[in-house]
Amino acid sequence: MSYSVLGGGEAFWRPSNQMGVLNTDLAKQLGVDGFGARLWRLRPGQASTKHRHRLTAELYVVLDGEGRMRVDEDSLVLPRLSAVFVSPDSVRQLFNDGDADVLWLVFGAPGEAANTLEMDEETMAFIYPEGPKALPPELASDG
């Protein structure tokens, strides 16, 4: 078959392994190999993992809400429909310090194993230089 379809109400959503952020693996559900594609819904006070990759470059698109993101030392505020390209070696993290949900579409290529439950310690240390549950300063608690 030359295409596959995943209807809007058919996507399987689950909390991420480390941060509990709702996401759906579009590429897997569509049977796509070679790149990753996910929707991430960050509720107020949530963040994705602070991470980098060995091979995968990623394209982030804010579909709904106002997106907040850190890339290396830069903090970005992104209005709806903004896009950001991040090279593999840059450390990046989505977060939501606002009052409403933010929906992101994230594409990555080439595909790279990303299941934290299956990574060895060396890979975990490279991918997550501050650990898989590090929060950005905007969400770090004072107490």
C-alpha positions as CSV (number, residue, x, y, z in Angstrom):
1,M,0.0,0.0,0.0
2,S,1.3,3.5,-0.8
3,Y,-0.4,5.3,2.1
4,S,-1.9,4.7,5.5
5,V,-4.5,6.7,7.5
6,L,-4.9,7.2,11.2
7,G,-8.2,8.9,12.0
8,G,-8.3,11.8,14.4
9,G,-10.2,9.8,17.1
10,E,-8.2,6.6,16.5
11,A,-4.8,7.6,17.8
12,F,-3.6,5.8,20.9
13,W,-2.4,8.3,23.5
14,R,-0.3,7.4,26.5
15,P,1.8,9.1,29.2
16,S,5.6,9.3,28.4
17,N,7.8,6.9,30.4
18,Q,9.8,9.6,32.2
19,M,7.7,12.8,32.5
20,G,4.1,11.5,32.1
21,V,3.3,13.8,29.2
22,L,0.5,12.6,27.0
23,N,1.7,11.7,23.5
24,T,0.8,9.5,20.5
25,D,3.4,7.8,18.3
26,L,1.9,8.6,14.8
27,A,4.8,7.0,12.9
28,K,4.4,3.7,14.7
29,Q,0.6,3.7,14.3
30,L,0.9,4.4,10.6
31,G,3.5,1.8,10.0
32,V,6.2,4.3,9.1
33,D,9.9,3.5,9.1
34,G,12.8,5.9,8.9
35,F,11.5,8.8,10.8
36,G,9.5,9.6,14.0
37,A,6.4,11.6,14.3
38,R,4.5,12.3,17.5
39,L,1.9,14.6,18.9
40,W,2.7,15.8,22.4
41,R,0.1,17.5,24.7
42,L,1.7,19.4,27.5
43,R,-0.6,20.5,30.3
44,P,0.2,23.5,32.5
45,G,3.3,22.7,34.6
46,Q,4.5,19.8,32.4
47,A,7.8,19.4,30.5
48,S,9.1,16.8,28.1
49,T,12.5,15.3,28.8
50,K,15.6,17.5,28.4
51,H,17.5,15.6,25.8
52,R,19.6,15.4,22.7
53,H,20.2,12.7,20.0
54,R,23.1,11.0,18.4
55,L,21.6,11.0,14.9
56,T,18.0,12.4,14.9
57,A,17.3,16.0,13.9
58,E,13.9,17.2,14.9
59,L,11.3,19.6,13.6
60,Y,8.9,21.0,16.3
61,V,5.6,22.7,15.3
62,V,3.2,24.3,17.8
63,L,-0.3,23.3,16.7
64,D,-2.3,24.8,19.5
65,G,-1.5,27.2,22.3
66,E,1.7,29.1,22.9
67,G,4.8,26.9,23.0
68,R,7.7,27.3,25.2
69,M,11.0,25.5,24.5
70,R,14.6,25.6,25.5
71,V,17.3,24.8,22.9
72,D,20.8,24.7,24.5
73,E,20.8,28.0,26.6
74,D,18.1,29.8,24.6
75,S,14.5,30.0,25.9
76,L,12.0,30.4,23.1
77,V,8.3,31.6,23.2
78,L,6.5,30.3,20.1
79,P,3.0,31.4,18.9
80,R,0.7,28.9,17.3
81,L,1.9,27.4,14.0
82,S,5.5,28.3,14.7
83,A,8.2,25.8,13.8
84,V,11.7,25.1,15.1
85,F,14.4,22.8,13.6
86,V,16.9,21.3,16.1
87,S,20.1,19.5,15.1
88,P,20.8,16.2,16.8
89,D,23.6,17.4,19.2
90,S,21.6,20.4,20.7
91,V,19.9,19.8,24.0
92,R,16.2,20.6,23.8
93,Q,13.1,20.6,26.0
94,L,9.5,21.5,25.6
95,F,7.7,22.9,28.7
96,N,4.5,24.6,29.6
97,D,4.6,27.3,32.2
98,G,1.3,28.8,31.0
99,D,-2.3,28.3,31.9
100,A,-3.6,26.3,28.9
101,D,-2.6,23.0,27.2
102,V,-0.1,23.2,24.3
103,L,-0.2,20.7,21.4
104,W,3.1,20.0,19.6
105,L,3.8,18.0,16.4
106,V,7.3,16.6,16.4
107,F,9.1,15.0,13.4
108,G,12.5,13.4,13.7
109,A,14.8,11.8,11.2
110,P,16.6,9.5,10.8
111,G,14.7,7.2,13.2
112,E,16.6,6.4,16.4
113,A,15.7,4.1,19.3
114,A,14.1,6.3,22.0
115,N,12.6,3.9,24.6
116,T,14.2,4.9,27.9
117,L,13.2,1.5,29.4
118,E,15.5,-0.2,26.9
119,M,18.6,2.1,27.0
120,D,21.9,1.2,28.5
121,E,23.5,3.6,31.1
122,E,26.0,5.1,28.6
123,T,23.2,6.0,26.1
124,M,21.0,7.4,28.9
125,A,23.9,9.6,30.1
126,F,24.5,10.9,26.6
127,I,20.8,11.5,25.6
128,Y,19.8,13.0,29.0
129,P,22.9,14.9,30.2
130,E,21.1,16.1,33.4
131,G,19.0,12.9,33.9
132,P,15.7,11.9,32.2
133,K,13.6,13.9,34.7
134,A,15.4,17.3,34.7
135,L,13.0,20.3,34.7
136,P,13.7,23.7,33.0
137,P,14.4,26.6,35.4
138,E,10.9,27.9,34.5
139,L,9.3,24.9,36.2
140,A,11.9,24.0,38.9
141,S,10.3,24.3,42.3
142,D,11.7,26.7,44.8
143,G,11.3,24.4,47.7
